[in-house]
Amino acid sequence: MLPDDDTLENGTITLRILLPSRDIGAVIGKKGLTINSIREESESKIKISSSEQDNGSFYREVVITGTVVQVVCAVYLIAKRLEENSSNESDEVRLEVLFPNSITGAVIGRSGETIKELRSKTNTQILVSQDVLFGSTDRSICITGSADDVKECIKYLARILVQNPVKGNYVPFRVNGPMPIQRGRNMVGPHPTTTSRVAGRPLPTNSFMSKNSSSPAATDTMAVQKEFIGCVIGKNGIKIRQIRDLSQAQIRISNQSDEPNRTISITGSPDAVSTAKYLINYQITNEIKKTP
């Protein structure tokens, strides 16, 4: 059952959420005015990882510390900014919450009763990753709904954090590592084939398959102009590593030559190949937009 004890709202917690890098500007605001206003109004401590820390990741980490009331207020104000900045017709926003694996069971409940109640009470869609995120003991809780509904959902999650101290060794997820956030068949939720999104854009359905997927292997190639190969590889190879981990595909890039294009060979399940091609095209499209 969900915790209904209002005294829990005086407990102090730290909540960590992931936001697409493309949306972080709306939260920070010009010269930091928006995030400073959110800090002041919520009376919480908010830290946002820098782009340098995250090595150009698809996501930025937002760490919010305070009482349950303060943290919930901060998340609501952030969700409102995302709602106002959204180009979608729907007023829904999506938040990715990092939750310690040791207490995720308290969110799901026996036979899924708690998470069903949470969805019903808050009118939100909630998906919980079945696996911990790479190199950590965190799991991902993806919440979709209006800013008001997301606020209500976060209130209950925050209370659960107060009620359930982290047990055992806790290894937090780091955004500047590979980013295989699980979706599709690896999520606990009512719609296991829900379309995924990276930086606010849809990914092919059933993407992010587990490494043990039994789908037959597929191979495809892409010809990429030399001038764009750098944005696919990224600084110190961070982007291509993320694309490999996100898609679970094997990706090889041909050596430099006098040819105008470099060849990218992609091998994996059909879903993995499709996801890898999407992410590569996403990187190239973003690079083209930067060109004056």
Secondary structure, DSSP 8 states (H G I E B T S, - for coil): -----GGGGGSEEEEEEEEEGGGHHHHH-GGGHHHHHHHHHHT-EEEE--TTTTTT-SEEEEEEEEEHHHHHHHHHHHHHHHHHH--SSS--EEEEEEEEHHHHHHHH-GGGHHHHHHHHHHT-EEEEESS--TTSSEEEEEEEE-HHHHHHHHHHHHHHHHHS---S------TTS------GGGEESS-TT---EETTEE--TT-S--TT-----EEEEEEEEHHHHHHHH-GGGHHHHHHHHHHT-EEEE----SSSEEEEEEEE-HHHHHHHHHHHHHHHHHHHHH--
